[in-house]
Amino acid sequence: MLHPGIHRFAKARHTSLMTTDDDVVPKQRSVAALIAGWIGLIAHLPVGIWYLSSGLVTPAWAYVLLLLVWLAFFGLAIYLLRTRPVYTLLVPVAAAAFWFAAISAGEAWLGWTG
């Protein structure tokens, strides 16, 4: 016979693996939210021009780092498009603010010049 504590653990573990209809059926997104999400994703692409042109001011290591940051923001935008599409509108704003802060900090403290 199993110890009572082990039996309760096994039962709790078994019920946590069960799925409900809420887990299987994806939530419906409104059309307006999806349109807003796609606008945010498309608006993030022109911000990439700023990141690409940063090579004129930054050293090579900072340029590569900035491009990786832009790609991370792009990945975040895709994730938000799938989960919370309206928040995708904030991604290009955050990416532009990060770029401006990084370039300004590099010019002020690291001596980057154009």
Residue pairs with C-beta under 8 A, 6 or more apart in sequence:
2 10
29 85
33 85
33 86
34 85
36 85
36 86
36 88
36 89
37 80
37 81
37 85
37 86
37 88
37 89
38 81
38 85
38 88
39 88
39 89
40 77
40 80
40 81
40 85
40 87
40 88
40 89
40 90
40 91
40 92
41 77
41 78
41 81
41 88
41 91
43 89
43 92
44 73
44 74
44 77
44 91
44 92
44 95
46 92
47 70
47 73
47 92
47 95
47 96
47 99
48 70
48 74
50 96
50 99
51 66
51 67
51 69
51 70
51 95
51 99
52 67
54 62
54 63
54 66
54 99
54 103
55 63
56 114
57 103
57 106
57 107
57 112
57 113
57 114
58 66
58 103
58 106
58 112
59 112
62 102
62 106
62 112
66 99
66 102
69 95
69 98
69 102
70 95
70 99
73 91
73 94
73 95
73 98
76 91
77 88
77 91
77 92
80 87
80 88
80 91
81 88
103 112
106 112
107 113
